[in-house]
């Protein structure tokens, strides 16, 4: 893959559509990594992740926006790097519809009373795929 921004091949796109979990790596204030499983949707070169507004991942992203995401299977790795942007308030209908279709879940609904939901948007800056080191 010569262009790190180009969309991956059909097999990877299928995995992004079907797999339920990815691992999100953010950076803590002390520089240590924070890795956590997340539900996600992937649309037009961008990962979308819904989470509580007071989560560690949101605090980390708002301090240092560079992140990595990977699908669970290690045999054919799919890793993406990007800069996360957090969105509070209204979520795009296309994104909430995609989460509802994939998980049967309203990504915008508060999980805990008094805690806002945040949508993390991660456009892919670079893909690191099986057999392709960049």
N, CA, C and O atoms as a GROMACS GRO file, in nm:
protein
  536
    1UNK      N    1   0.086  -0.118   0.000
    1UNK     CA    2   0.000   0.000   0.000
    1UNK      C    3   0.090   0.122   0.000
    1UNK      O    4   0.160   0.146   0.098
    2UNK      N    5   0.091   0.199  -0.105
    2UNK     CA    6   0.182   0.310  -0.117
    2UNK      C    7   0.130   0.436  -0.048
    2UNK      O    8   0.210   0.515   0.003
    3UNK      N    9   0.003   0.458  -0.046
    3UNK     CA   10  -0.056   0.576   0.014
    3UNK      C   11  -0.113   0.541   0.150
    3UNK      O   12  -0.210   0.466   0.159
    4UNK      N   13  -0.052   0.594   0.259
    4UNK     CA   14  -0.098   0.558   0.393
    4UNK      C   15  -0.240   0.605   0.424
    4UNK      O   16  -0.300   0.557   0.520
    5UNK      N   17  -0.295   0.696   0.344
    5UNK     CA   18  -0.432   0.744   0.367
    5UNK      C   19  -0.536   0.668   0.287
    5UNK      O   20  -0.655   0.680   0.314
    6UNK      N   21  -0.493   0.591   0.187
    6UNK     CA   22  -0.591   0.520   0.106
    6UNK      C   23  -0.665   0.417   0.189
    6UNK      O   24  -0.610   0.360   0.284
    7UNK      N   25  -0.788   0.393   0.152
    7UNK     CA   26  -0.867   0.295   0.224
    7UNK      C   27  -0.808   0.156   0.204
    7UNK      O   28  -0.760   0.125   0.095
    8UNK      N   29  -0.812   0.073   0.306
    8UNK     CA   30  -0.758  -0.062   0.293
    8UNK      C   31  -0.843  -0.146   0.198
    8UNK      O   32  -0.952  -0.105   0.158
    9UNK      N   33  -0.792  -0.265   0.163
    9UNK     CA   34  -0.860  -0.354   0.072
    9UNK      C   35  -0.991  -0.407   0.126
    9UNK      O   36  -1.028  -0.381   0.241
   10UNK      N   37  -1.062  -0.481   0.043
   10UNK     CA   38  -1.196  -0.531   0.075
   10UNK      C   39  -1.199  -0.617   0.200
   10UNK      O   40  -1.292  -0.606   0.280
   11UNK      N   41  -1.098  -0.702   0.220
   11UNK     CA   42  -1.097  -0.790   0.337
   11UNK      C   43  -1.090  -0.709   0.466
   11UNK      O   44  -1.157  -0.742   0.564
   12UNK      N   45  -1.011  -0.604   0.467
   12UNK     CA   46  -0.999  -0.517   0.586
   12UNK      C   47  -1.127  -0.437   0.603
   12UNK      O   48  -1.176  -0.422   0.715
   13UNK      N   49  -1.181  -0.384   0.495
   13UNK     CA   50  -1.307  -0.309   0.504
   13UNK      C   51  -1.419  -0.397   0.560
   13UNK      O   52  -1.501  -0.350   0.640
   14UNK      N   53  -1.423  -0.525   0.520
   14UNK     CA   54  -1.522  -0.618   0.575
   14UNK      C   55  -1.503  -0.635   0.725
   14UNK      O   56  -1.600  -0.635   0.801
   15UNK      N   57  -1.379  -0.651   0.768
   15UNK     CA   58  -1.352  -0.665   0.912
   15UNK      C   59  -1.394  -0.540   0.989
   15UNK      O   60  -1.452  -0.550   1.097
   16UNK      N   61  -1.366  -0.424   0.933
   16UNK     CA   62  -1.404  -0.298   1.000
   16UNK      C   63  -1.556  -0.288   1.012
   16UNK      O   64  -1.606  -0.231   1.110
   17UNK      N   65  -1.628  -0.340   0.916
   17UNK     CA   66  -1.774  -0.336   0.919
   17UNK      C   67  -1.832  -0.438   1.017
   17UNK      O   68  -1.934  -0.413   1.081
   18UNK      N   69  -1.767  -0.555   1.028
   18UNK     CA   70  -1.825  -0.666   1.103
   18UNK      C   71  -1.773  -0.682   1.245
   18UNK      O   72  -1.850  -0.717   1.334
   19UNK      N   73  -1.646  -0.657   1.268
   19UNK     CA   74  -1.590  -0.680   1.402
   19UNK      C   75  -1.651  -0.583   1.502
   19UNK      O   76  -1.672  -0.465   1.472
   20UNK      N   77  -1.678  -0.634   1.620
   20UNK     CA   78  -1.748  -0.556   1.722
   20UNK      C   79  -1.656  -0.473   1.810
   20UNK      O   80  -1.697  -0.370   1.863
   21UNK      N   81  -1.531  -0.517   1.827
   21UNK     CA   82  -1.441  -0.450   1.920
   21UNK      C   83  -1.312  -0.409   1.853
   21UNK      O   84  -1.261  -0.478   1.764
   22UNK      N   85  -1.260  -0.297   1.897
   22UNK     CA   86  -1.125  -0.253   1.860
   22UNK      C   87  -1.057  -0.212   1.990
   22UNK      O   88  -1.123  -0.194   2.092
   23UNK      N   89  -0.927  -0.200   1.985
   23UNK     CA   90  -0.850  -0.152   2.099
   23UNK      C   91  -0.802  -0.011   2.066
   23UNK      O   92  -0.741   0.013   1.961
   24UNK      N   93  -0.830   0.082   2.157
   24UNK     CA   94  -0.790   0.222   2.142
   24UNK      C   95  -0.676   0.249   2.237
   24UNK      O   96  -0.686   0.222   2.357
   25UNK      N   97  -0.567   0.304   2.184
   25UNK     CA   98  -0.453   0.342   2.267
   25UNK      C   99  -0.442   0.494   2.269
   25UNK      O  100  -0.428   0.558   2.165
   26UNK      N  101  -0.448   0.550   2.390
   26UNK     CA  102  -0.429   0.694   2.411
   26UNK      C  103  -0.308   0.710   2.502
   26UNK      O  104  -0.249   0.612   2.547
   27UNK      N  105  -0.271   0.836   2.530
   27UNK     CA  106  -0.154   0.863   2.613
   27UNK      C  107  -0.197   0.938   2.738
   27UNK      O  108  -0.263   1.042   2.731
   28UNK      N  109  -0.158   0.884   2.853
   28UNK     CA  110  -0.188   0.948   2.983
   28UNK      C  111  -0.099   1.072   3.003
   28UNK      O  112  -0.002   1.092   2.930
   29UNK      N  113  -0.134   1.153   3.101
   29UNK     CA  114  -0.059   1.275   3.131
   29UNK      C  115   0.088   1.246   3.163
   29UNK      O  116   0.175   1.328   3.135
   30UNK      N  117   0.116   1.129   3.222
   30UNK     CA  118   0.255   1.095   3.256
   30UNK      C  119   0.330   1.031   3.139
   30UNK      O  120   0.445   0.991   3.154
   31UNK      N  121   0.265   1.022   3.022
   31UNK     CA  122   0.328   0.967   2.903
   31UNK      C  123   0.308   0.818   2.884
   31UNK      O  124   0.348   0.763   2.782
   32UNK      N  125   0.247   0.751   2.980
   32UNK     CA  126   0.226   0.607   2.968
   32UNK      C  127   0.103   0.580   2.880
   32UNK      O  128   0.012   0.662   2.872
   33UNK      N  129   0.103   0.464   2.814
   33UNK     CA  130  -0.012   0.431   2.727
   33UNK      C  131  -0.132   0.386   2.808
   33UNK      O  132  -0.119   0.328   2.916
   34UNK      N  133  -0.249   0.414   2.755
   34UNK     CA  134  -0.376   0.366   2.810
   34UNK      C  135  -0.447   0.294   2.697
   34UNK      O  136  -0.484   0.355   2.596
   35UNK      N  137  -0.467   0.164   2.712
   35UNK     CA  138  -0.528   0.082   2.607
   35UNK      C  139  -0.660   0.027   2.660
   35UNK      O  140  -0.667  -0.027   2.770
   36UNK      N  141  -0.765   0.042   2.580
   36UNK     CA  142  -0.897  -0.002   2.624
   36UNK      C  143  -0.978  -0.054   2.505
   36UNK      O  144  -0.967  -0.001   2.394
   37UNK      N  145  -1.061  -0.157   2.527
   37UNK     CA  146  -1.149  -0.202   2.418
   37UNK      C  147  -1.263  -0.103   2.399
   37UNK      O  148  -1.313  -0.045   2.496
   38UNK      N  149  -1.304  -0.085   2.274
   38UNK     CA  150  -1.413   0.008   2.243
   38UNK      C  151  -1.503  -0.050   2.136
   38UNK      O  152  -1.461  -0.132   2.054
   39UNK      N  153  -1.630  -0.007   2.138
   39UNK     CA  154  -1.719  -0.028   2.026
   39UNK      C  155  -1.693   0.085   1.928
   39UNK      O  156  -1.662   0.197   1.969
   40UNK      N  157  -1.706   0.057   1.798
   40UNK     CA  158  -1.672   0.157   1.698
   40UNK      C  159  -1.755   0.135   1.572
   40UNK      O  160  -1.809   0.028   1.548
   41UNK      N  161  -1.762   0.240   1.492
   41UNK     CA  162  -1.803   0.227   1.353
   41UNK      C  163  -1.695   0.296   1.270
   41UNK      O  164  -1.627   0.388   1.317
   42UNK      N  165  -1.680   0.249   1.147
   42UNK     CA  166  -1.581   0.304   1.056
   42UNK      C  167  -1.653   0.349   0.930
   42UNK      O  168  -1.712   0.268   0.859
   43UNK      N  169  -1.648   0.479   0.903
   43UNK     CA  170  -1.716   0.536   0.787
   43UNK      C  171  -1.622   0.630   0.713
   43UNK      O  172  -1.568   0.723   0.773
   44UNK      N  173  -1.604   0.605   0.584
   44UNK     CA  174  -1.527   0.693   0.496
   44UNK      C  175  -1.392   0.736   0.554
   44UNK      O  176  -1.361   0.855   0.560
   45UNK      N  177  -1.313   0.640   0.596
   45UNK     CA  178  -1.178   0.670   0.643
   45UNK      C  179  -1.169   0.723   0.785
   45UNK      O  180  -1.064   0.771   0.827
   46UNK      N  181  -1.279   0.714   0.859
   46UNK     CA  182  -1.280   0.767   0.996
   46UNK      C  183  -1.340   0.665   1.092
   46UNK      O  184  -1.445   0.606   1.064
   47UNK      N  185  -1.272   0.645   1.206
   47UNK     CA  186  -1.324   0.565   1.317
   47UNK      C  187  -1.408   0.657   1.404
   47UNK      O  188  -1.372   0.773   1.426
   48UNK      N  189  -1.520   0.606   1.454
   48UNK     CA  190  -1.607   0.679   1.547
   48UNK      C  191  -1.626   0.592   1.671
   48UNK      O  192  -1.654   0.472   1.660
   49UNK      N  193  -1.608   0.651   1.789
   49UNK     CA  194  -1.615   0.578   1.915
   49UNK      C  195  -1.702   0.659   2.011
   49UNK      O  196  -1.679   0.779   2.030
   50UNK      N  197  -1.801   0.595   2.071
   50UNK     CA  198  -1.885   0.662   2.170
   50UNK      C  199  -1.839   0.625   2.310
   50UNK      O  200  -1.805   0.509   2.336
   51UNK      N  201  -1.838   0.723   2.401
   51UNK     CA  202  -1.791   0.698   2.536
   51UNK      C  203  -1.847   0.802   2.633
   51UNK      O  204  -1.903   0.903   2.591
   52UNK      N  205  -1.831   0.776   2.762
   52UNK     CA  206  -1.869   0.874   2.863
   52UNK      C  207  -1.772   0.991   2.861
   52UNK      O  208  -1.653   0.974   2.838
   53UNK      N  209  -1.825   1.110   2.884
   53UNK     CA  210  -1.744   1.230   2.880
   53UNK      C  211  -1.638   1.240   2.987
   53UNK      O  212  -1.542   1.316   2.972
   54UNK      N  213  -1.654   1.163   3.095
   54UNK     CA  214  -1.554   1.170   3.202
   54UNK      C  215  -1.457   1.051   3.199
   54UNK      O  216  -1.386   1.026   3.297
   55UNK      N  217  -1.452   0.979   3.088
   55UNK     CA  218  -1.366   0.861   3.079
   55UNK      C  219  -1.218   0.901   3.067
   55UNK      O  220  -1.186   1.013   3.026
   56UNK      N  221  -1.132   0.809   3.103
   56UNK     CA  222  -0.988   0.830   3.091
   56UNK      C  223  -0.952   0.859   2.946
   56UNK      O  224  -0.871   0.949   2.919
   57UNK      N  225  -1.010   0.784   2.853
   57UNK     CA  226  -0.976   0.803   2.711
   57UNK      C  227  -1.008   0.944   2.664
   57UNK      O  228  -0.932   1.002   2.587
   58UNK      N  229  -1.120   1.000   2.708
   58UNK     CA  230  -1.156   1.137   2.667
   58UNK      C  231  -1.059   1.237   2.729
   58UNK      O  232  -1.012   1.327   2.660
   59UNK      N  233  -1.028   1.222   2.857
   59UNK     CA  234  -0.932   1.313   2.920
   59UNK      C  235  -0.797   1.306   2.848
   59UNK      O  236  -0.733   1.409   2.825
   60UNK      N  237  -0.755   1.185   2.813
   60UNK     CA  238  -0.627   1.170   2.743
   60UNK      C  239  -0.630   1.238   2.607
   60UNK      O  240  -0.537   1.310   2.571
   61UNK      N  241  -0.736   1.214   2.530
   61UNK     CA  242  -0.747   1.271   2.395
   61UNK      C  243  -0.753   1.423   2.399
   61UNK      O  244  -0.696   1.489   2.312
   62UNK      N  245  -0.820   1.478   2.498
   62UNK     CA  246  -0.830   1.624   2.507
   62UNK      C  247  -0.697   1.687   2.547
   62UNK      O  248  -0.678   1.807   2.527
   63UNK      N  249  -0.606   1.609   2.602
   63UNK     CA  250  -0.473   1.657   2.639
   63UNK      C  251  -0.373   1.633   2.526
   63UNK      O  252  -0.291   1.720   2.495
   64UNK      N  253  -0.381   1.514   2.464
   64UNK     CA  254  -0.288   1.474   2.357
   64UNK      C  255  -0.368   1.390   2.259
   64UNK      O  256  -0.410   1.280   2.292
   65UNK      N  257  -0.389   1.442   2.139
   65UNK     CA  258  -0.489   1.384   2.049
   65UNK      C  259  -0.442   1.265   1.966
   65UNK      O  260  -0.525   1.198   1.904
   66UNK      N  261  -0.314   1.237   1.962
   66UNK     CA  262  -0.267   1.125   1.878
   66UNK      C  263  -0.304   0.992   1.943
   66UNK      O  264  -0.280   0.970   2.061
   67UNK      N  265  -0.363   0.903   1.860
   67UNK     CA  266  -0.410   0.774   1.909
   67UNK      C  267  -0.377   0.665   1.808
   67UNK      O  268  -0.341   0.693   1.693
   68UNK      N  269  -0.390   0.541   1.852
   68UNK     CA  270  -0.383   0.425   1.763
   68UNK      C  271  -0.503   0.337   1.793
   68UNK      O  272  -0.549   0.329   1.907
   69UNK      N  273  -0.553   0.271   1.690
   69UNK     CA  274  -0.663   0.176   1.701
   69UNK      C  275  -0.623   0.048   1.631
   69UNK      O  276  -0.556   0.051   1.528
   70UNK      N  277  -0.664  -0.064   1.688
   70UNK     CA  278  -0.636  -0.192   1.624
   70UNK      C  279  -0.753  -0.286   1.642
   70UNK      O  280  -0.822  -0.284   1.744
   71UNK      N  281  -0.775  -0.370   1.542
   71UNK     CA  282  -0.874  -0.476   1.555
   71UNK      C  283  -0.814  -0.588   1.638
   71UNK      O  284  -0.692  -0.594   1.656
   72UNK      N  285  -0.899  -0.676   1.690
   72UNK     CA  286  -0.854  -0.774   1.789
   72UNK      C  287  -0.764  -0.885   1.735
   72UNK      O  288  -0.672  -0.926   1.805
   73UNK      N  289  -0.787  -0.933   1.617
   73UNK     CA  290  -0.711  -1.047   1.568
   73UNK      C  291  -0.565  -1.013   1.543
   73UNK      O  292  -0.535  -0.914   1.476
   74UNK      N  293  -0.473  -1.094   1.596
   74UNK     CA  294  -0.331  -1.069   1.579
   74UNK      C  295  -0.271  -1.136   1.457
   74UNK      O  296  -0.160  -1.102   1.417
   75UNK      N  297  -0.343  -1.232   1.397
   75UNK     CA  298  -0.289  -1.304   1.283
   75UNK      C  299  -0.276  -1.214   1.160
   75UNK      O  300  -0.176  -1.220   1.089
   76UNK      N  301  -0.376  -1.132   1.134
   76UNK     CA  302  -0.373  -1.036   1.024
   76UNK      C  303  -0.399  -0.897   1.083
   76UNK      O  304  -0.512  -0.847   1.078
   77UNK      N  305  -0.295  -0.834   1.138
   77UNK     CA  306  -0.316  -0.710   1.212
   77UNK      C  307  -0.369  -0.596   1.125
   77UNK      O  308  -0.333  -0.581   1.009
   78UNK      N  309  -0.456  -0.517   1.187
   78UNK     CA  310  -0.508  -0.395   1.127
   78UNK      C  311  -0.490  -0.287   1.234
   78UNK      O  312  -0.556  -0.288   1.338
   79UNK      N  313  -0.399  -0.195   1.207
   79UNK     CA  314  -0.370  -0.086   1.300
   79UNK      C  315  -0.385   0.044   1.224
   79UNK      O  316  -0.340   0.056   1.110
   80UNK      N  317  -0.447   0.143   1.288
   80UNK     CA  318  -0.461   0.275   1.228
   80UNK      C  319  -0.413   0.379   1.330
   80UNK      O  320  -0.434   0.364   1.450
   81UNK      N  321  -0.350   0.482   1.279
   81UNK     CA  322  -0.309   0.594   1.363
   81UNK      C  323  -0.382   0.718   1.317
   81UNK      O  324  -0.412   0.733   1.198
   82UNK      N  325  -0.410   0.806   1.411
   82UNK     CA  326  -0.477   0.930   1.375
   82UNK      C  327  -0.480   1.028   1.491
   82UNK      O  328  -0.426   1.001   1.598
   83UNK      N  329  -0.544   1.140   1.467
   83UNK     CA  330  -0.562   1.244   1.568
   83UNK      C  331  -0.710   1.249   1.604
   83UNK      O  332  -0.794   1.276   1.519
   84UNK      N  333  -0.740   1.222   1.729
   84UNK     CA  334  -0.880   1.215   1.774
   84UNK      C  335  -0.933   1.355   1.806
   84UNK      O  336  -0.863   1.440   1.860
   85UNK      N  337  -1.059   1.374   1.772
   85UNK     CA  338  -1.132   1.496   1.806
   85UNK      C  339  -1.254   1.454   1.885
   85UNK      O  340  -1.326   1.362   1.844
   86UNK      N  341  -1.278   1.518   1.999
   86UNK     CA  342  -1.396   1.482   2.079
   86UNK      C  343  -1.511   1.578   2.047
   86UNK      O  344  -1.492   1.699   2.032
   87UNK      N  345  -1.631   1.520   2.037
   87UNK     CA  346  -1.752   1.596   2.010
   87UNK      C  347  -1.850   1.574   2.125
   87UNK      O  348  -1.880   1.461   2.162
   88UNK      N  349  -1.899   1.683   2.179
   88UNK     CA  350  -2.001   1.678   2.284
   88UNK      C  351  -2.129   1.739   2.229
   88UNK      O  352  -2.124   1.828   2.144
   89UNK      N  353  -2.242   1.692   2.277
   89UNK     CA  354  -2.368   1.748   2.230
   89UNK      C  355  -2.430   1.664   2.121
   89UNK      O  356  -2.436   1.541   2.132
   90UNK      N  357  -2.477   1.729   2.016
   90UNK     CA  358  -2.546   1.658   1.908
   90UNK      C  359  -2.449   1.574   1.827
   90UNK      O  360  -2.342   1.620   1.787
   91UNK      N  361  -2.488   1.448   1.804
   91UNK     CA  362  -2.407   1.358   1.723
   91UNK      C  363  -2.470   1.350   1.585
   91UNK      O  364  -2.592   1.354   1.573
   92UNK      N  365  -2.388   1.339   1.479
   92UNK     CA  366  -2.444   1.326   1.344
   92UNK      C  367  -2.536   1.204   1.334
   92UNK      O  368  -2.502   1.096   1.382
   93UNK      N  369  -2.651   1.222   1.271
   93UNK     CA  370  -2.749   1.114   1.258
   93UNK      C  371  -2.690   0.992   1.186
   93UNK      O  372  -2.721   0.878   1.222
   94UNK      N  373  -2.606   1.016   1.086
   94UNK     CA  374  -2.544   0.905   1.014
   94UNK      C  375  -2.462   0.816   1.109
   94UNK      O  376  -2.458   0.694   1.093
   95UNK      N  377  -2.397   0.879   1.207
   95UNK     CA  378  -2.314   0.803   1.301
   95UNK      C  379  -2.402   0.728   1.401
   95UNK      O  380  -2.378   0.611   1.429
   96UNK      N  381  -2.503   0.795   1.456
   96UNK     CA  382  -2.592   0.726   1.551
   96UNK      C  383  -2.665   0.612   1.481
   96UNK      O  384  -2.686   0.506   1.542
   97UNK      N  385  -2.705   0.631   1.356
   97UNK     CA  386  -2.769   0.524   1.280
   97UNK      C  387  -2.674   0.406   1.259
   97UNK      O  388  -2.714   0.290   1.268
   98UNK      N  389  -2.547   0.436   1.232
   98UNK     CA  390  -2.449   0.329   1.210
   98UNK      C  391  -2.426   0.248   1.337
   98UNK      O  392  -2.415   0.126   1.331
   99UNK      N  393  -2.419   0.314   1.453
   99UNK     CA  394  -2.405   0.242   1.580
   99UNK      C  395  -2.529   0.158   1.608
   99UNK      O  396  -2.518   0.044   1.653
  100UNK      N  397  -2.648   0.214   1.581
  100UNK     CA  398  -2.772   0.140   1.603
  100UNK      C  399  -2.777   0.015   1.515
  100UNK      O  400  -2.820  -0.091   1.560
  101UNK      N  401  -2.733   0.027   1.390
  101UNK     CA  402  -2.736  -0.088   1.299
  101UNK      C  403  -2.635  -0.194   1.342
  101UNK      O  404  -2.664  -0.314   1.333
  102UNK      N  405  -2.518  -0.154   1.386
  102UNK     CA  406  -2.412  -0.248   1.420
  102UNK      C  407  -2.432  -0.313   1.556
  102UNK      O  408  -2.406  -0.432   1.574
  103UNK      N  409  -2.479  -0.234   1.655
  103UNK     CA  410  -2.484  -0.282   1.793
  103UNK      C  411  -2.625  -0.283   1.854
  103UNK      O  412  -2.644  -0.338   1.962
  104UNK      N  413  -2.724  -0.223   1.784
  104UNK     CA  414  -2.856  -0.208   1.845
  104UNK      C  415  -2.849  -0.114   1.965
  104UNK      O  416  -2.915  -0.138   2.066
  105UNK      N  417  -2.770  -0.008   1.954
  105UNK     CA  418  -2.735   0.078   2.066
  105UNK      C  419  -2.744   0.224   2.027
  105UNK      O  420  -2.701   0.262   1.918
  106UNK      N  421  -2.801   0.306   2.114
  106UNK     CA  422  -2.804   0.450   2.094
  106UNK      C  423  -2.678   0.509   2.156
  106UNK      O  424  -2.670   0.529   2.277
  107UNK      N  425  -2.580   0.538   2.072
  107UNK     CA  426  -2.449   0.586   2.118
  107UNK      C  427  -2.459   0.720   2.189
  107UNK      O  428  -2.370   0.756   2.266
  108UNK      N  429  -2.566   0.795   2.166
  108UNK     CA  430  -2.580   0.927   2.227
  108UNK      C  431  -2.648   0.923   2.364
  108UNK      O  432  -2.647   1.022   2.436
  109UNK      N  433  -2.709   0.809   2.400
  109UNK     CA  434  -2.782   0.799   2.527
  109UNK      C  435  -2.687   0.789   2.645
  109UNK      O  436  -2.593   0.710   2.642
  110UNK      N  437  -2.709   0.870   2.749
  110UNK     CA  438  -2.621   0.863   2.867
  110UNK      C  439  -2.621   0.723   2.927
  110UNK      O  440  -2.726   0.659   2.940
  111UNK      N  441  -2.504   0.678   2.964
  111UNK     CA  442  -2.487   0.547   3.027
  111UNK      C  443  -2.508   0.558   3.178
  111UNK      O  444  -2.561   0.468   3.242
  112UNK      N  445  -2.464   0.673   3.233
  112UNK     CA  446  -2.480   0.699   3.376
  112UNK      C  447  -2.546   0.836   3.394
  112UNK      O  448  -2.519   0.927   3.316
  113UNK      N  449  -2.630   0.851   3.494
  113UNK     CA  450  -2.696   0.980   3.517
  113UNK      C  451  -2.593   1.092   3.538
  113UNK      O  452  -2.496   1.074   3.611
  114UNK      N  453  -2.617   1.206   3.474
  114UNK     CA  454  -2.533   1.323   3.493
  114UNK      C  455  -2.402   1.322   3.417
  114UNK      O  456  -2.320   1.413   3.433
  115UNK      N  457  -2.379   1.220   3.335
  115UNK     CA  458  -2.254   1.212   3.259
  115UNK      C  459  -2.287   1.223   3.110
  115UNK      O  460  -2.360   1.141   3.055
  116UNK      N  461  -2.232   1.325   3.046
  116UNK     CA  462  -2.256   1.345   2.903
  116UNK      C  463  -2.185   1.239   2.821
  116UNK      O  464  -2.086   1.180   2.864
  117UNK      N  465  -2.238   1.215   2.703
  117UNK     CA  466  -2.174   1.125   2.607
  117UNK      C  467  -2.081   1.207   2.517
  117UNK      O  468  -2.107   1.324   2.488
  118UNK      N  469  -1.975   1.143   2.475
  118UNK     CA  470  -1.878   1.205   2.384
  118UNK      C  471  -1.859   1.111   2.266
  118UNK      O  472  -1.856   0.989   2.282
  119UNK      N  473  -1.847   1.169   2.150
  119UNK     CA  474  -1.817   1.094   2.030
  119UNK      C  475  -1.675   1.130   1.988
  119UNK      O  476  -1.644   1.246   1.963
  120UNK      N  477  -1.588   1.028   1.982
  120UNK     CA  478  -1.452   1.049   1.935
  120UNK      C  479  -1.447   1.023   1.786
  120UNK      O  480  -1.491   0.918   1.739
  121UNK      N  481  -1.393   1.117   1.713
  121UNK     CA  482  -1.376   1.107   1.569
  121UNK      C  483  -1.226   1.091   1.542
  121UNK      O  484  -1.146   1.176   1.582
  122UNK      N  485  -1.188   0.983   1.473
  122UNK     CA  486  -1.047   0.958   1.446
  122UNK      C  487  -1.027   0.933   1.296
  122UNK      O  488  -1.036   0.819   1.250
  123UNK      N  489  -0.999   1.040   1.220
  123UNK     CA  490  -0.964   1.019   1.080
  123UNK      C  491  -0.829   0.947   1.072
  123UNK      O  492  -0.737   0.979   1.147
  124UNK      N  493  -0.817   0.853   0.981
  124UNK     CA  494  -0.694   0.775   0.971
  124UNK      C  495  -0.584   0.862   0.908
  124UNK      O  496  -0.601   0.918   0.800
  125UNK      N  497  -0.472   0.870   0.977
  125UNK     CA  498  -0.352   0.937   0.926
  125UNK      C  499  -0.261   0.837   0.857
  125UNK      O  500  -0.194   0.868   0.759
  126UNK      N  501  -0.259   0.713   0.913
  126UNK     CA  502  -0.173   0.610   0.858
  126UNK      C  503  -0.227   0.473   0.895
  126UNK      O  504  -0.271   0.452   1.008
  127UNK      N  505  -0.223   0.379   0.800
  127UNK     CA  506  -0.258   0.239   0.823
  127UNK      C  507  -0.130   0.158   0.841
  127UNK      O  508  -0.031   0.181   0.772
  128UNK      N  509  -0.133   0.064   0.933
  128UNK     CA  510  -0.026  -0.034   0.951
  128UNK      C  511  -0.093  -0.170   0.940
  128UNK      O  512  -0.160  -0.215   1.034
  129UNK      N  513  -0.075  -0.236   0.828
  129UNK     CA  514  -0.147  -0.358   0.799
  129UNK      C  515  -0.050  -0.475   0.789
  129UNK      O  516   0.071  -0.457   0.777
  130UNK      N  517  -0.105  -0.595   0.793
  130UNK     CA  518  -0.023  -0.717   0.783
  130UNK      C  519   0.066  -0.708   0.660
  130UNK      O  520   0.019  -0.685   0.549
  131UNK      N  521   0.197  -0.728   0.681
  131UNK     CA  522   0.292  -0.728   0.572
  131UNK      C  523   0.330  -0.590   0.520
  131UNK      O  524   0.404  -0.579   0.423
  132UNK      N  525   0.280  -0.486   0.584
  132UNK     CA  526   0.309  -0.350   0.540
  132UNK      C  527   0.358  -0.269   0.659
  132UNK      O  528   0.278  -0.226   0.743
  133UNK      N  529   0.487  -0.248   0.667
  133UNK     CA  530   0.543  -0.162   0.772
  133UNK      C  531   0.575  -0.028   0.712
  133UNK      O  532   0.647  -0.019   0.613
  134UNK      N  533   0.523   0.078   0.773
  134UNK     CA  534   0.549   0.214   0.721
  134UNK      C  535   0.612   0.299   0.828
  134UNK      O  536   0.641   0.416   0.805
   0.00000   0.00000   0.00000
